[in-house]
Amino acid sequence: MTTPVRPSDQTPAPAHGPASAPLGVAAIGYAFMGKAHSNAWRNVASFFDVPAFEQKVLVGRDAESVAAAAAKYGWAESATDWRSVIERDDIHIVDICAPGWMHAEIAVAALAAGKHVLVEKPLANTIAEAEAMTAAAAVARANGVQSMIGFNYRRVPALALARELIAEGRLGTVRHVRAAYLQDWLSDAESPMTWRLRKETAGSGALGDIASHAIDQVLFLLGDAVTEVTGRLHTFVNRRPGVDGLEDVTVDDAAWATLTLASGAIASVEVSRVATGQKNSLKLEIYGDKGTILFDLENLNELGFLDATAPVREQGFRRILVNEPEHPYLEAWWPQGHIIGWEHTFTHQIRDFLLAIRDGSQPSPSFEEGLNVQHVLAAIEESAAAKSSLIQLSPKPTSTATEGA
């Protein structure tokens, strides 16, 4: 059982150190996300003008493995006790890449210690944990301590451009959105058990893992809020091989939801980790009365755009190759037409977080925005448990923090 976490009423001033000293960074977790974040920390200053920082320490549970990862990923040292690391005076930023069940305890403690915090999505495994984290972030923010949740797909240049086009009114009134995030790494019934398939460690399955991304994109692109939810969850493979034999899978393999938005638009969300042949496909379709946008993560440098205000004889989807210096983030990379990849989204994320710390501004997505997504995920679970009943939500305000370059 996770120990409840509560924010302190008083957060120390942010540990910036001497004005001339670089910010010290600690990353907690060195597996999939730890590797992606480490790559971003290692490269961001080579391409963007960001405050000086140092990759101080990488934290993990296995001393030998984390030491090897630290040497490989460019960290000065490694450690196995995150609590002692966040107490260090030379640590100013804590990047949490650990599994979701650890997010709340680490984040609340780091914020209370005056450290800026970046945490991977989803914010937490439960609403109670997410609320505690959000309350801690609000207290810390009043003392100049910044926090951000890692929805890295906001930093895909094509999606940042899509948001700009929608905000400029190029689609007119958005009527409906289709979001489908499909993977197949669990299609084989013999795929082994992992922590991601146990509710006590993962919180949920495809719902929290990838539906969180899809829902955040709907809210991010439209600047909207969810007011009603219906949902369904399903587990196709109920038992998988573990170390000591077959184990029960206690999370969902796939999820479906229909979201009513405050603007009146309707969004359908479909996610699966058993969609055979789909490796990492996040497809988004945004339909307005004056235009349409199409996007597929597996072609992340491209955006499909239809301008319905053009004469009918000229209408058709335009393929925009998002590689020009005028596009979000692209001024830092390669000459026109030279594509970037998935890993660059994390570099952009670190860039934006460092600039927010430098400027003393609230980065986005905030913990409040992460909590909004968490409420939608919880409503989908509630709806699914009640045979897809309609669940009402109070619309939450969206962030106005600046995105992109």
PEPEBEL-V573570 format. One record per residue. N is the residue number from 1. RES is the residue in one small letter. PSI is psi in whole degrees, 0 to 359 (* if undefined). OMEGA is omega as a letter, one per 20 degrees, with the letter a starting at -180 (* if undefined). BURIAL is # if it has 24 or more other C-alpha atoms within 12 Angstrom, else .. Layout:
[[N,RES,PSI,OMEGA,BURIAL] [N,RES,PSI,OMEGA,BURIAL]]
//
This chain:
[[1,m,136,r,.] [2,t,133,r,.] [3,t,130,r,.] [4,p,145,r,.] [5,v,141,a,#] [6,r,138,r,#] [7,p,146,r,#] [8,s,148,r,#] [9,d,338,a,.] [10,q,125,r,#] [11,t,131,r,#] [12,p,156,r,#] [13,a,150,a,.] [14,p,140,a,#] [15,a,81,a,#] [16,h,335,a,#] [17,g,183,r,.] [18,p,149,a,.] [19,a,327,a,.] [20,s,351,a,.] [21,a,143,r,.] [22,p,157,r,.] [23,l,134,r,#] [24,g,130,a,#] [25,v,135,r,#] [26,a,133,r,#] [27,a,135,a,#] [28,i,109,a,#] [29,g,134,a,#] [30,y,11,r,#] [31,a,225,a,#] [32,f,301,a,.] [33,m,325,r,#] [34,g,322,r,#] [35,k,316,a,#] [36,a,316,r,#] [37,h,320,r,#] [38,s,319,r,#] [39,n,320,r,#] [40,a,315,r,#] [41,w,322,a,#] [42,r,332,a,#] [43,n,341,a,#] [44,v,319,a,#] [45,a,347,r,#] [46,s,343,a,.] [47,f,332,a,.] [48,f,152,r,#] [49,d,97,a,.] [50,v,162,r,#] [51,p,150,r,#] [52,a,139,r,#] [53,f,167,r,#] [54,e,137,r,#] [55,q,91,a,#] [56,k,304,a,#] [57,v,140,r,#] [58,l,131,a,#] [59,v,135,r,#] [60,g,169,a,#] [61,r,329,a,.] [62,d,113,a,.] [63,a,315,a,.] [64,e,315,a,.] [65,s,318,a,.] [66,v,329,r,#] [67,a,319,r,#] [68,a,319,r,.] [69,a,319,a,#] [70,a,315,r,#] [71,a,323,a,.] [72,k,324,a,.] [73,y,2,r,#] [74,g,19,r,#] [75,w,144,a,#] [76,a,328,a,#] [77,e,175,r,#] [78,s,164,r,#] [79,a,162,r,#] [80,t,353,a,#] [81,d,102,a,.] [82,w,332,a,#] [83,r,316,r,.] [84,s,329,a,.] [85,v,316,a,#] [86,i,348,r,#] [87,e,350,a,#] [88,r,139,a,#] [89,d,338,a,#] [90,d,6,r,#] [91,i,122,a,#] [92,h,338,a,#] [93,i,134,r,#] [94,v,121,a,#] [95,d,111,a,#] [96,i,109,r,#] [97,c,14,a,#] [98,a,166,r,#] [99,p,158,a,#] [100,g,328,a,#] [101,w,346,r,#] [102,m,349,a,#] [103,h,309,a,#] [104,a,311,a,#] [105,e,315,a,#] [106,i,313,a,#] [107,a,315,a,#] [108,v,318,r,#] [109,a,318,a,#] [110,a,317,r,#] [111,l,319,r,#] [112,a,333,r,#] [113,a,3,r,#] [114,g,20,a,#] [115,k,139,r,#] [116,h,141,a,#] [117,v,129,r,#] [118,l,128,a,#] [119,v,139,r,#] [120,e,157,r,#] [121,k,163,i,#] [122,p,164,a,#] [123,l,315,a,#] [124,a,182,r,#] [125,n,343,a,#] [126,t,159,r,#] [127,i,318,a,#] [128,a,316,r,.] [129,e,317,a,#] [130,a,321,r,#] [131,e,320,r,#] [132,a,319,r,#] [133,m,318,a,#] [134,t,319,r,#] [135,a,319,r,#] [136,a,321,r,#] [137,a,322,r,#] [138,a,317,r,#] [139,v,315,a,#] [140,a,321,a,#] [141,r,324,r,#] [142,a,341,r,#] [143,n,16,r,#] [144,g,13,r,#] [145,v,124,a,#] [146,q,154,r,#] [147,s,151,a,#] [148,m,148,r,#] [149,i,145,a,#] [150,g,68,r,#] [151,f,83,a,#] [152,n,339,a,#] [153,y,344,r,#] [154,r,338,a,#] [155,r,9,r,#] [156,v,121,a,#] [157,p,321,a,#] [158,a,322,r,#] [159,l,325,r,#] [160,a,322,r,#] [161,l,319,r,#] [162,a,318,r,#] [163,r,319,r,#] [164,e,315,a,#] [165,l,318,r,#] [166,i,316,r,#] [167,a,330,r,.] [168,e,356,r,.] [169,g,14,a,.] [170,r,338,r,#] [171,l,357,a,#] [172,g,221,r,#] [173,t,118,r,.] [174,v,128,a,#] [175,r,313,r,#] [176,h,158,a,#] [177,v,140,r,#] [178,r,126,r,#] [179,a,123,r,#] [180,a,118,r,#] [181,y,110,a,#] [182,l,133,r,#] [183,q,167,a,#] [184,d,17,a,.] [185,w,351,r,#] [186,l,14,a,#] [187,s,323,r,#] [188,d,121,a,.] [189,a,343,r,.] [190,e,359,r,.] [191,s,134,a,.] [192,p,162,r,#] [193,m,145,r,#] [194,t,174,r,#] [195,w,337,a,#] [196,r,351,a,#] [197,l,8,r,#] [198,r,126,a,#] [199,k,326,a,#] [200,e,337,r,.] [201,t,326,a,#] [202,a,339,a,#] [203,g,307,r,#] [204,s,180,a,#] [205,g,245,r,#] [206,a,333,a,#] [207,l,301,a,#] [208,g,327,a,#] [209,d,308,a,#] [210,i,334,r,#] [211,a,331,r,#] [212,s,319,r,#] [213,h,312,a,#] [214,a,317,a,#] [215,i,318,r,#] [216,d,322,r,#] [217,q,320,r,#] [218,v,313,a,#] [219,l,321,a,#] [220,f,311,a,#] [221,l,320,a,#] [222,l,346,a,#] [223,g,41,a,#] [224,d,183,r,#] [225,a,153,a,#] [226,v,133,r,#] [227,t,333,r,#] [228,e,148,a,#] [229,v,137,r,#] [230,t,148,a,#] [231,g,165,r,#] [232,r,140,r,#] [233,l,151,r,#] [234,h,141,r,#] [235,t,117,a,#] [236,f,327,r,#] [237,v,108,a,#] [238,n,342,r,.] [239,r,139,r,#] [240,r,154,a,#] [241,p,128,r,.] [242,g,188,a,.] [243,v,322,a,.] [244,d,27,a,.] [245,g,193,a,.] [246,l,139,r,.] [247,e,150,r,.] [248,d,134,r,.] [249,v,125,a,#] [250,t,17,r,#] [251,v,174,a,#] [252,d,149,r,#] [253,d,332,a,#] [254,a,158,a,#] [255,a,149,r,#] [256,w,144,r,#] [257,a,149,r,#] [258,t,126,a,#] [259,l,129,r,#] [260,t,131,a,#] [261,l,158,a,#] [262,a,330,r,#] [263,s,345,a,.] [264,g,350,r,.] [265,a,157,r,#] [266,i,135,r,#] [267,a,133,r,#] [268,s,136,a,#] [269,v,129,r,#] [270,e,129,r,#] [271,v,149,a,#] [272,s,145,r,#] [273,r,14,r,#] [274,v,28,a,#] [275,a,88,a,#] [276,t,127,r,.] [277,g,346,r,.] [278,q,113,a,.] [279,k,308,r,.] [280,n,67,a,#] [281,s,106,r,#] [282,l,107,r,#] [283,k,133,r,#] [284,l,133,r,#] [285,e,122,a,#] [286,i,116,a,#] [287,y,120,r,#] [288,g,175,a,#] [289,d,353,r,.] [290,k,1,a,#] [291,g,174,a,#] [292,t,146,r,#] [293,i,137,r,#] [294,l,143,r,#] [295,f,144,r,#] [296,d,123,a,#] [297,l,331,r,#] [298,e,353,r,.] [299,n,61,a,#] [300,l,350,r,#] [301,n,0,a,#] [302,e,146,r,#] [303,l,129,r,#] [304,g,132,a,#] [305,f,129,r,#] [306,l,126,r,#] [307,d,103,a,#] [308,a,357,r,.] [309,t,348,r,.] [310,a,157,r,.] [311,p,143,a,.] [312,v,322,a,.] [313,r,347,a,.] [314,e,358,a,.] [315,q,150,r,.] [316,g,159,a,.] [317,f,130,r,.] [318,r,133,r,.] [319,r,112,r,.] [320,i,116,r,#] [321,l,110,a,#] [322,v,77,a,#] [323,n,16,a,#] [324,e,152,r,#] [325,p,337,r,.] [326,e,347,a,.] [327,h,155,a,#] [328,p,130,r,#] [329,y,344,a,#] [330,l,345,a,#] [331,e,341,a,.] [332,a,347,a,#] [333,w,237,a,#] [334,w,172,r,.] [335,p,160,a,.] [336,q,140,r,.] [337,g,351,r,.] [338,h,113,a,.] [339,i,157,r,.] [340,i,177,a,#] [341,g,187,a,#] [342,w,319,a,#] [343,e,335,a,#] [344,h,336,r,#] [345,t,326,r,#] [346,f,325,r,#] [347,t,316,r,#] [348,h,322,a,#] [349,q,314,r,#] [350,i,319,r,#] [351,r,311,a,#] [352,d,322,a,#] [353,f,316,r,#] [354,l,321,r,#] [355,l,324,r,#] [356,a,320,r,#] [357,i,315,r,#] [358,r,317,a,#] [359,d,351,a,.] [360,g,30,a,.] [361,s,155,a,#] [362,q,116,r,#] [363,p,161,r,#] [364,s,139,j,#] [365,p,135,r,#] [366,s,170,r,#] [367,f,328,r,#] [368,e,318,r,#] [369,e,322,r,#] [370,g,322,r,#] [371,l,322,r,#] [372,n,313,r,#] [373,v,320,a,#] [374,q,320,r,#] [375,h,322,r,#] [376,v,317,r,#] [377,l,316,r,#] [378,a,323,r,#] [379,a,324,r,#] [380,i,316,r,#] [381,e,316,r,#] [382,e,317,r,#] [383,s,316,a,#] [384,a,320,a,#] [385,a,335,a,.] [386,a,33,r,.] [387,k,48,r,.] [388,s,33,r,.] [389,s,155,r,.] [390,l,125,a,#] [391,i,129,r,#] [392,q,140,r,.] [393,l,147,r,#] [394,s,125,a,.] [395,p,134,r,#] [396,k,144,r,.] [397,p,146,r,.] [398,t,159,a,#] [399,s,149,r,#] [400,t,13,a,.] [401,a,147,a,.] [402,t,136,r,#] [403,e,157,r,#] [404,g,186,a,#] [405,a,*,*,#]]
//
